[in-house]
Amino acid sequence: MAKFVIALFVLGVLSSYCNAVTLDRCGIARALRAQGFPEDKMRDWVCLVENESAGNTGRKSRQNKNGSYDYGLFQINDKYWCSNTGTPGKDCNVTCSDLLTDDITKASQCAKKVFKRHGFRAWYGWRNHCQNKPLPDISKC
């Protein structure tokens, strides 16, 4: 019975990664527009996503110095924002695996919550590669 439970768990984890996609610049812009991100900040959001996850909705970071991990398109951290217990929780009331699928609805809602509290400065990818630097051209997207 224990082997069966472990096999089901492994299949669940793998299926969450199988539902991931990698978006190019215009794909990111289209996906963010569909989620209601504001057009006046779209270039910042696209820059953030390109530098945090390279557009990969299924990206999970290596372990951070504090033992936490970052998940999904926006690389949302599990220390405060998502739960690894299998039950939705923490500030975004989601599981971290919810942030790893090609349906970016929950990841977008959580990213907007992070932004509302901390702005773009919550993301090192934005600070290091986008802040006070040329932003991506999305005029043809």
LUMZA-707236 format. One record per residue: residue number from 1; residue in one letter; x, y, z of N, C-alpha, C, O in turn. Coordinates in steps of 0.001 Angstrom, whole numbers, padded with zeros to 6 digits, always signed. Atoms other than C-alpha are relative to their C-alpha. Layout:
// LUMZA-707236
NUM,A,X,Y,Z,X,Y,Z,X,Y,Z,X,Y,Z;
...
//
This chain:
// LUMZA-707236
1,M,+000822,-001197,+000000,+000000,+000000,+000000,+000868,+001264,+000000,+000559,+002231,-000696;
2,A,-000885,-001170,-000068,+002827,+002421,+000842,+000615,+000293,-001365,+000750,+001457,-001742;
3,K,-000578,-000196,+001333,+004400,+001856,-002610,-001024,+000634,-000931,-000674,+001473,-001762;
4,F,+001068,-000560,+000825,+001048,+002655,-004232,-000172,+001489,+000274,-000315,+002283,-000656;
5,V,+000149,-001410,-000383,+000740,+005930,-002305,+001180,+000812,-000528,+000997,+001915,-001043;
6,I,-001185,-000688,+000496,+004302,+006892,-003202,-000084,+000153,-001520,+000242,+001213,-002054;
7,A,+000127,-000062,+001462,+003662,+006065,-006874,-001012,+001070,-000407,-000772,+001823,-001350;
8,L,+000998,-001029,+000298,+000528,+008233,-006876,+000565,+001402,+000225,+000320,+002308,-000570;
9,F,-000613,-001291,-000295,+002457,+011100,-005280,+000956,+000403,-001120,+000912,+001538,-001596;
10,V,-000966,-000276,+001064,+005241,+010854,-007885,-000730,+000355,-001299,-000337,+001297,-001988;
11,L,+000786,-000314,+001200,+002679,+010786,-010719,-000619,+001385,+000089,-000654,+002111,-000904;
12,G,+000590,-001330,-000191,+000986,+013874,-009272,+001020,+001096,-000209,+000740,+002103,-000860;
13,V,-001067,-000990,+000160,+004251,+015765,-009089,+000405,+000102,-001468,+000541,+001202,-002003;
14,L,-000392,-000019,+001408,+005241,+014743,-012609,-001069,+000613,-000879,-000750,+001329,-001829;
15,S,+001060,-000566,+000840,+001850,+015656,-014032,-000054,+001512,+000125,-000405,+002195,-000837;
16,S,-000004,-001455,-000123,+002143,+019164,-012612,+001097,+000608,-000872,+000927,+001710,-001395;
17,Y,-001059,-000500,+000860,+005423,+019570,-014508,-000348,-000189,-001473,+000072,+000604,-002315;
18,C,+000392,+000253,+001391,+003921,+018089,-017687,-000964,+001060,-000494,-001089,+001253,-001703;
19,N,+000952,-001028,+000393,+001329,+020861,-017690,+000657,+001361,-000138,-000031,+002364,-000324;
20,A,-000715,-001265,+000096,+003998,+023536,-017837,+000309,+000317,-001460,+000419,-000575,-002302;
21,V,-000387,-000460,+001334,+004830,+025599,-020904,+001078,+001067,+000148,+001249,+001656,+001216;
22,T,-000952,-001110,+000039,+007583,+028012,-021888,-000503,+000996,-001033,-000703,+000659,-002200;
23,L,+000550,-001064,+000834,+006332,+031288,-023309,+001113,+000900,-000510,+002055,+001209,+000219;
24,D,-000929,-001004,+000509,+008261,+033613,-025587,-000509,+001379,+000433,-001536,+001480,+001103;
25,R,+000327,-001360,-000452,+008125,+037382,-025074,-001462,+000366,-000303,-002172,+000836,+000585;
26,C,+001384,-000359,+000334,+004837,+037903,-026922,-000994,-000937,+000684,-002095,-000521,+001045;
27,G,+000850,+000931,-000739,+003376,+034787,-025324,-000185,+000442,+001446,-001276,+000332,+002006;
28,I,+000080,-000531,-001367,+004185,+036260,-021917,-000946,+001195,+000029,-001835,+001270,+000877;
29,A,+000845,-001202,+000043,+002586,+039582,-022851,-001473,-000375,-000187,-002339,+000167,+000499;
30,R,+001390,+000429,+000228,-000566,+037854,-024192,-000587,-000648,+001247,-001729,-000375,+001618;
31,A,+000485,+000691,-001204,-000851,+035652,-021094,-000271,+000997,+001130,-001267,+000872,+001841;
32,L,+000184,-000991,-001055,-000432,+038615,-018746,-001198,+000903,-000295,-001950,+001258,+000612;
33,R,+001178,-000799,+000372,-002981,+040682,-020673,-001281,-000769,+000297,-002251,-000201,+000799;
34,A,+001183,+000831,-000254,-005445,+037786,-020434,-000316,-000086,+001492,-001462,-000314,+001880;
35,Q,+000184,+000038,-001452,-004911,+037849,-016653,-000277,+001390,+000586,-000382,+001537,+001804;
36,G,+000372,-001332,-000470,-005677,+041577,-016446,+001130,+000841,+000560,+000885,+001788,+001308;
37,F,-001105,-000849,-000447,-002203,+042935,-015790,-000100,+001336,-000738,-000463,+001362,-001914;
38,P,+000177,-001324,+000614,-002164,+046698,-016471,+000999,+000255,-001126,+002185,-000056,-001007;
39,E,-000828,-000258,+001182,-000833,+047775,-019857,+001128,+000982,+000302,+002208,+000873,-000278;
40,D,-001048,-000993,-000287,+001110,+050707,-018368,+001202,-000586,+000740,+002251,+000052,+000819;
41,K,-001119,+000672,-000674,+003285,+048253,-016419,+000377,-001313,-000700,+001174,-002095,-000182;
42,M,-000188,+001281,+000702,+003274,+045433,-018988,+001463,-000274,-000317,+001923,-001404,-000153;
43,R,-001407,+000224,+000339,+006883,+045941,-020095,+000807,-000405,+001238,+001717,-001229,+001142;
44,D,-000668,+000407,-001247,+008027,+045704,-016451,-000331,-001448,+000347,+000549,-002218,+000731;
45,W,+000399,+001380,-000310,+006021,+042510,-015932,+000664,-000991,-000945,+001137,-002042,-000511;
46,V,-000645,+000890,+000965,+007369,+040955,-019133,+001483,-000132,+000328,+002031,-001233,+000285;
47,C,-001412,+000025,-000375,+010907,+041898,-018109,+000209,-000869,+001245,+001138,-001675,+001300;
48,L,-000084,+000784,-001228,+010344,+040415,-014663,-000092,-001487,-000310,+000747,-002272,+000134;
49,V,+000203,+001421,+000310,+009027,+037118,-016046,+001175,-000556,-000806,+001639,-001664,-000539;
50,E,-001138,+000477,+000791,+011821,+036846,-018623,+001220,-000245,+000875,+001972,-001191,+000642;
51,N,-001193,+000111,-000832,+014434,+037329,-015918,-000172,-000900,+001210,+000821,-001350,+001783;
52,E,+000233,+000912,-001129,+012822,+035248,-013182,-000107,-001454,-000452,+000536,-002334,+000121;
53,S,+000275,+001385,+000388,+011623,+032153,-015055,+000290,-000308,-001459,+000125,-001447,-001894;
54,A,-000190,+000146,+001447,+012533,+032696,-018722,-001292,-000462,-000673,-001255,-001140,-001699;
55,G,+001295,+000340,+000575,+008802,+032266,-019385,-000461,-001425,+000261,-001462,-001865,-000304;
56,N,+000324,+001399,-000291,+008737,+028715,-017981,-000983,-000075,+001172,-000625,+000230,+002309;
57,T,+001015,+000060,-001060,+005496,+028171,-016036,+000293,-001096,+001018,-000227,-001048,+002133;
58,G,-000298,+001110,-000911,+006897,+024991,-014460,+001333,+000105,+000702,+001813,-000878,+001267;
59,R,-001339,-000151,-000600,+010172,+026407,-013181,-000060,+000005,+001524,-000852,+000723,+002135;
60,K,-000227,-000018,-001453,+011201,+025608,-009614,+001481,+000285,+000188,+002331,-000359,-000426;
61,S,-001394,-000399,-000190,+014377,+027263,-008381,+000784,-001048,+000777,+000221,-001969,+001369;
62,R,-000835,+000729,-000950,+017287,+025656,-006676,-000300,+000554,+001381,-000896,+001623,+001508;
63,Q,+000257,-000456,-001364,+017130,+025962,-002921,+000721,+001324,+000258,+001904,+001477,-000047;
64,N,-000572,-001287,-000383,+017682,+029521,-001711,+000819,-000155,+001280,+000734,-001176,+001962;
65,K,-000857,+000048,-001197,+020147,+030336,+001084,-000796,-000248,+001274,-000293,-000872,+002208;
66,N,+000809,+000168,-001212,+017287,+030410,+003617,-000799,-001308,-000001,-001626,-001531,+000884;
67,G,+000681,+001293,+000067,+016052,+026947,+002560,-001308,+000013,-000778,-001940,-001029,-000947;
68,S,+001255,-000109,+000746,+013083,+028234,+000566,+000237,-000275,-001490,+001375,-000399,-001942;
69,Y,-000033,+000170,+001453,+012244,+027699,-003129,-000924,+001023,-000641,-001817,+001566,+000011;
70,D,+000840,-000909,+000783,+010705,+029890,-005840,-000695,-000812,-001092,-000109,-001736,-001655;
71,Y,+000831,+000830,+000864,+007919,+028601,-008092,-000654,+000770,-001142,-001140,+001888,-000966;
72,G,+000824,-000432,+001103,+006442,+029178,-011507,+000509,+001191,-000781,+001653,+001624,-000640;
73,L,-000291,-001090,+000911,+006345,+031975,-014032,+000583,+001215,+000709,+001489,+001867,+000190;
74,F,-000421,-001191,-000745,+006826,+034686,-011383,+001021,-000329,+001086,+001469,+000569,+001798;
75,Q,-000944,+000431,-001032,+009163,+032656,-009128,-000425,+000496,+001383,+000288,+001245,+002051;
76,I,+000597,-000379,-001285,+006974,+033091,-006070,+000556,-000899,+001090,+000576,-002122,+000952;
77,N,-000718,+000683,-001069,+008695,+032122,-002835,-000937,-000713,+000961,-002003,-000204,+001310;
78,D,+000838,+000796,-000903,+007345,+029408,-000544,+000144,+000371,+001478,-000574,-000169,+002320;
79,K,-000135,-000370,-001413,+008529,+031048,+002666,-001235,+000742,+000499,-001667,+000540,+001634;
80,Y,+001148,-000803,-000417,+005577,+033454,+002736,-001256,-000211,-000834,-002363,-000003,-000338;
81,W,+001102,-000143,+000943,+003369,+032975,-000305,-000748,-001274,-000346,-001959,-001215,-000560;
82,C,+000684,+001246,+000381,+002598,+029301,-001098,+000382,-001124,+000956,+001426,-001084,+001607;
83,S,-000167,+001098,-000942,+002281,+026083,+000865,+000503,-001259,-000693,+000057,-001594,-001791;
84,N,-000514,+001280,+000494,+004225,+022853,+000321,-000637,-001195,+000692,-000165,-002321,+000537;
85,T,+000609,+001089,-000766,+001925,+020794,+002532,-001030,-000782,-000796,-001543,-001790,-000310;
86,G,+001053,+000643,+000778,-000474,+019811,-000259,-001357,+000643,+000230,-002320,+000347,-000477;
87,T,+001221,-000742,-000310,-003124,+022078,+001274,+000273,+001475,-000260,+001307,+001992,+000161;
88,P,-000222,-001435,+000240,-003542,+025675,+000085,+000264,+000753,+001302,-000332,+000461,+002339;
89,G,-000313,-000752,-001207,-002063,+028149,+002515,+000926,+001168,-000272,+001148,+001567,-001415;
90,K,-000849,-001185,-000042,+000239,+031030,+003359,-000734,+001199,-000611,-001946,+001136,-000815;
91,D,+000661,-001265,+000354,-000446,+034571,+002105,-000821,-000048,-001287,-001796,+000693,-001417;
92,C,+000780,+000094,+001243,-001677,+033583,-001369,-001052,-001112,+000057,-001845,-001260,-000873;
93,N,+000957,+001092,-000180,-003698,+030612,-000068,-000004,-000958,-001194,-001056,-001315,-001724;
94,V,-000174,+000957,+001085,-002319,+028293,-002755,+001068,-001012,+000393,+001862,-000779,+001305;
95,T,-001129,+000912,-000131,-000118,+025238,-002938,+001068,+000467,-000989,+000756,+001100,-001998;
96,C,-001076,-000391,+000919,+003253,+025786,-004556,-000169,-000695,-001348,+000179,-000123,-002381;
97,S,+000212,+000692,+001272,+002344,+023175,-007183,-001064,+000697,-000848,-001058,+000562,-002071;
98,D,+000978,-000796,+000766,-000621,+025419,-008160,+000685,+001037,-000874,+000112,+001499,-001861;
99,L,-000731,-001061,+000711,+002018,+027883,-009386,+000852,-000541,-001143,+001538,+000224,-001821;
100,L,-000889,+000634,+000975,+003719,+025395,-011722,-000717,-000491,-001259,-000142,-001278,-002010;
101,T,+000751,+000503,+001144,+001041,+024831,-014375,-000108,+001055,-001100,+000222,+002224,-000900;
102,D,+000174,-000943,+001106,+000289,+026384,-017746,-001206,+000903,+000204,-001331,+001913,-000488;
103,D,+001078,-000917,-000384,-002878,+027875,-016236,+000580,+000936,+001052,+000760,+000551,+002207;
104,I,-000713,-000920,-000897,-001296,+030952,-014693,-000951,+000856,+000849,-000532,+001864,+001417;
105,T,+000971,-000799,-000757,-004468,+032218,-013001,+000419,+000173,+001449,+000486,+001301,+001939;
106,K,-000370,-000101,-001420,-003398,+031405,-009441,+001348,+000684,+000178,+001532,+001471,+001107;
107,A,-001315,-000654,-000076,+000197,+032447,-010069,-000148,+001503,-000213,+000512,+002295,+000459;
108,S,+000220,-001424,+000275,-001036,+035768,-011493,-000648,+000696,+001183,-000249,+001800,+001554;
109,Q,+000663,-000593,-001164,-003338,+036419,-008556,+000991,+000186,+001138,+000978,+001207,+001826;
110,C,-000998,-000084,-001061,-000496,+035700,-006167,+001029,+001080,-000315,+001400,+001854,+000567;
111,A,-000978,-001023,+000384,+001981,+037865,-008120,-000568,+001401,+000207,+000145,+002306,+000641;
112,K,+000632,-001306,-000216,-000487,+040748,-008005,-000055,+000337,+001486,+000085,+001499,+001867;
113,K,+000017,-000218,-001448,-000763,+040296,-004237,+001393,+000402,+000491,+001534,+001327,+001291;
114,V,-001383,-000341,-000353,+003041,+040335,-003881,+000288,+001434,-000440,+000843,+002224,+000323;
115,F,-000239,-001337,+000528,+003185,+043438,-006091,-000722,+001065,+000820,-000153,+002118,+001109;
116,K,+000773,-000977,-000776,+000460,+045215,-004123,+000699,+000316,+001325,+000664,+001453,+001795;
117,R,-000684,-000190,-001277,+002469,+044718,-000930,+001390,+000587,-000140,+001799,+001423,+000666;
118,H,-001430,-000335,+000062,+006017,+045208,-002147,+000456,+000653,-001305,+001600,+001096,-001402;
119,G,-000407,-000527,+001293,+006008,+046454,-005744,+000946,-000950,-000718,+001159,-002081,-000280;
120,F,-000920,+000834,+000778,+008432,+045133,-008332,+001268,-000331,+000776,+001951,-001305,+000461;
121,R,-001230,+000224,-000764,+011248,+045374,-005788,-000003,-001326,+000753,+001028,-001732,+001289;
122,A,+000057,+001317,-000644,+010048,+042056,-004344,+000784,-001047,-000809,+001141,-002100,-000280;
123,W,-000655,+000966,+000880,+011752,+040335,-007311,+001400,+000463,-000360,+001576,+001544,-000922;
124,Y,-001383,-000322,+000337,+015537,+040299,-007685,+000205,+000049,-001505,+001004,+000851,-001990;
125,G,-000121,-000028,+001456,+015159,+039537,-011391,-000368,+001357,-000563,+000277,+001839,-001495;
126,W,+000403,-001335,+000454,+013365,+042849,-011857,+001016,+001043,+000475,+001430,+001907,-000297;
127,R,-000965,-000971,-000537,+015742,+044781,-009578,+001304,-000006,-000780,+001848,+001049,-001108;
128,N,-001325,+000122,+000617,+018869,+043457,-011270,+000007,+000193,-001513,+001034,+000565,-002080;
129,H,-000006,-000011,+001466,+017750,+043415,-014912,-000980,+000980,-000635,-000902,+001232,-001837;
130,C,+001052,-000839,+000589,+014801,+045787,-015355,-000033,+001416,+000579,-000263,+002382,-000148;
131,Q,+000080,-001306,-000656,+014916,+048626,-012833,+001030,+000952,-000597,+002224,+000656,-000634;
132,N,-000859,-001032,+000591,+016318,+051765,-014490,+000807,-000508,-001198,+001894,-000001,-001473;
133,K,-000654,+000553,+001182,+017250,+049702,-017583,-001016,-000045,-001129,-002219,+000024,-000880;
134,P,+000947,+000106,+001121,+015754,+049436,-021071,-000901,-001228,+000175,-000428,-002330,+000453;
135,L,+000972,+001091,-000148,+012590,+047335,-020916,-000260,-000645,-001349,-000026,-000022,-002385;
136,P,+000219,+000706,+001266,+011628,+044740,-023538,-000995,+000719,-000902,-001940,+001355,-000434;
137,D,+000913,-000554,+000995,+009953,+045897,-026724,-001123,-001009,-000228,-000886,-002119,-000704;
138,I,+001161,+000865,+000229,+006463,+044416,-026842,-000994,+000674,-000959,-002171,+000316,-001002;
139,S,+000875,-000776,+000884,+005082,+046833,-029440,-000642,-000859,-001097,-001708,-000510,-001604;
140,K,+000563,+000873,+001034,+004499,+044008,-031936,-000780,-001159,+000606,-001203,-002070,-000106;
141,C,+000736,+001077,-000676,+002797,+041809,-029352,-001449,+000406,+000180,-002241,-000359,+000729;
//
